[in-house]
Amino acid sequence: MKLKNFFPVAILSGFFLLISCGSTIPDNAEAVQGFQKDKYLGKWYEIARLDFKYEEGLNNTTAHYSLNENGSIKVVNRGYDYEKREWREADGKAKFVGEENIGMLKVSFFGPFYSGYNVIAIDQEYQYALVAGESLKYLWVLSRETTIPEEIKKDYLKVAEEIGYQTSDLIWVEHNQ
């Protein structure tokens, strides 16, 4: 490699290294300890979320998690776009950041680029979960059913607010399709 070509490649490589080494969880959040991957697998209904580009305008959103042969987790997100009157689906994969008994994962829908996916609250039966992204821009309330009990909703919103989330910005998802 010529020396003049080395510097742009080194700078670009360093940039991607910095991105990949960044924190995958908000500062005040803590991932669930004693996480049980097998109990988490299956279908989850999105009850609420902080809206962002890839889910904008979607309702009836779900996530389905299953095991890939290599031990990573297959992720299939699905939602209904009312404006276009069509279902949208995105396939991805998730990997644990560290130990599998800690609910701290990273998820990718776009090749080598990963983002934080952190289970920060979950009930003992794995019916309801609160999931934080890598920053305060991403938050999801999930349930195995299309609704969530009011008491759990209140508890999860309190946890999110203590971390620093603006829960008044949550989009409450409809499940009617």
Secondary structure, DSSP 8 states (H G I E B T S, - for coil): --HHHHHHHHHHHHHHHHHHHS-SS-TT----BT--HHHH-EEEEEEEEE--TTTTTEEEEEEEEEE-TTS-EEEEEEEEETTTTEEEEEEEEEEESS-TTB-EEEEEEETTEEEEEEEEEE-TTS-EEEEE-SSTT-EEEEESSS---HHHHHHHHHHHHHHT--GGGEEE-----
